[in-house]
Amino acid sequence: RGISPRRRKTMSKYGSLRSSDGHCRFFLQQTMDCHDSTMEHPFMQSIYDLKVTEIAYIHYLHGLLRIFAALEGRCKDLATADERLERAQAIKADLASWGGNKVSHPPASPATDEYLLNLEAADGWKDLL
């Protein structure tokens, strides 16, 4: 199936990484189908097309905050932890900028909940990092 020129331009971020050497290429190649499918999701399409609503974007940021807070909390004491990769504080700033207090209790996302359960299940793997 063809990808519109606009989508192709959006996908170039991942496209250039696919042919780079190193860990990035390996992990991206292993998850390429997931990356590509997320780019075709209607919500992401609404972001690319600049049609996402403010409330929908605030819900998205709340979900990202849950994920990054969980990741950072689990990884902070690992030898491989790199503070430059942390995003929770930046997401909190984004929420403040977008008026995140407009949504005091964002709806739970089944996908986010599942991701967090998978993170919790992987807690025993810390010694591998």
C-alpha positions as CSV (number, residue, x, y, z in Angstrom):
1,R,0.0,0.0,0.0
2,G,1.3,3.4,-0.8
3,I,2.2,6.1,1.7
4,S,1.3,9.7,0.9
5,P,4.3,12.1,0.5
6,R,3.2,13.8,3.7
7,R,3.3,10.5,5.6
8,R,6.6,9.5,4.0
9,K,8.1,12.8,5.2
10,T,6.8,12.1,8.7
11,M,8.2,8.6,8.6
12,S,11.7,9.8,7.6
13,K,12.7,10.1,11.2
14,Y,12.5,6.3,11.6
15,G,13.6,5.6,8.0
16,S,17.0,7.1,8.5
17,L,17.5,5.1,11.7
18,R,16.6,1.8,10.0
19,S,19.9,1.9,8.0
20,S,22.1,3.3,10.8
21,D,24.6,1.0,12.6
22,G,24.3,0.2,16.2
23,H,21.7,-0.7,18.8
24,C,19.2,1.8,17.5
25,R,18.9,0.0,14.2
26,F,18.7,-3.4,15.9
27,F,15.8,-2.4,18.2
28,L,14.0,-0.4,15.5
29,Q,14.2,-3.3,13.1
30,Q,12.8,-5.6,15.8
31,T,9.9,-3.2,16.5
32,M,9.4,-1.7,13.0
33,D,5.9,-3.1,12.5
34,C,4.8,-1.6,15.8
35,H,6.4,1.8,15.0
36,D,4.8,1.8,11.5
37,S,1.3,0.8,12.8
38,T,1.4,3.5,15.4
39,M,2.0,6.1,12.7
40,E,-1.1,4.9,10.9
41,H,-3.3,5.1,14.1
42,P,-6.2,7.6,13.7
43,F,-5.0,9.5,16.8
44,M,-1.5,9.9,15.4
45,Q,-3.0,10.9,12.1
46,S,-4.9,13.6,13.8
47,I,-1.7,14.9,15.3
48,Y,0.2,14.9,12.0
49,D,-2.8,16.6,10.3
50,L,-2.9,19.2,13.1
51,K,-6.5,18.2,13.9
52,V,-6.1,16.7,17.4
53,T,-8.2,18.3,20.0
54,E,-6.7,20.0,23.1
55,I,-8.5,17.5,25.5
56,A,-7.4,14.5,23.4
57,Y,-3.8,15.7,23.5
58,I,-3.9,16.3,27.2
59,H,-5.2,12.7,27.7
60,Y,-2.3,11.5,25.5
61,L,0.2,13.5,27.7
62,H,-1.3,12.0,30.9
63,G,-0.8,8.5,29.4
64,L,2.8,9.3,28.5
65,L,3.4,10.6,32.0
66,R,2.2,7.4,33.5
67,I,4.6,5.4,31.3
68,F,7.7,7.6,31.7
69,A,7.2,8.0,35.4
70,A,7.0,4.2,35.7
71,L,10.1,3.6,33.5
72,E,12.2,6.2,35.2
73,G,11.2,5.0,38.7
74,R,12.2,1.5,37.7
75,C,15.4,2.4,36.0
76,K,16.9,5.2,38.1
77,D,19.2,3.0,40.1
78,L,20.5,0.9,37.2
79,A,24.0,1.3,35.9
80,T,22.6,1.8,32.4
81,A,20.3,4.7,33.5
82,D,20.9,7.9,31.6
83,E,19.2,11.1,32.9
84,R,19.2,12.6,29.4
85,L,16.6,10.0,28.4
86,E,14.2,11.0,31.2
87,R,11.0,12.6,30.0
88,A,8.6,12.8,32.9
89,Q,9.5,16.3,33.9
90,A,9.2,17.6,30.4
91,I,5.8,15.9,30.0
92,K,4.7,17.6,33.3
93,A,5.8,20.9,31.8
94,D,3.9,20.2,28.6
95,L,0.8,19.4,30.7
96,A,1.1,22.6,32.6
97,S,1.5,24.5,29.3
98,W,-1.5,22.7,27.8
99,G,-3.7,23.3,30.8
100,G,-3.5,19.7,32.0
101,N,-5.5,20.6,35.1
102,K,-8.5,20.8,32.8
103,V,-8.6,17.0,33.0
104,S,-8.3,16.0,36.6
105,H,-8.9,12.3,36.1
106,P,-8.1,11.3,32.5
107,P,-9.7,8.1,31.3
108,A,-7.6,5.0,31.6
109,S,-6.2,3.7,28.4
110,P,-6.3,-0.1,28.1
111,A,-3.1,0.0,26.1
112,T,-1.3,2.1,28.7
113,D,-2.6,-0.2,31.5
114,E,-1.3,-3.2,29.6
115,Y,2.1,-1.6,29.0
116,L,2.4,-0.8,32.7
117,L,1.5,-4.4,33.6
118,N,4.2,-5.6,31.3
119,L,6.7,-3.3,32.9
120,E,5.7,-4.6,36.3
121,A,6.1,-8.2,35.1
122,A,9.7,-7.3,33.9
123,D,10.8,-6.0,37.3
124,G,12.7,-9.2,37.9
125,W,14.9,-8.6,34.8
126,K,16.7,-5.6,36.4
127,D,19.8,-7.7,37.0
128,L,20.1,-8.1,33.2
129,L,20.6,-4.3,32.8
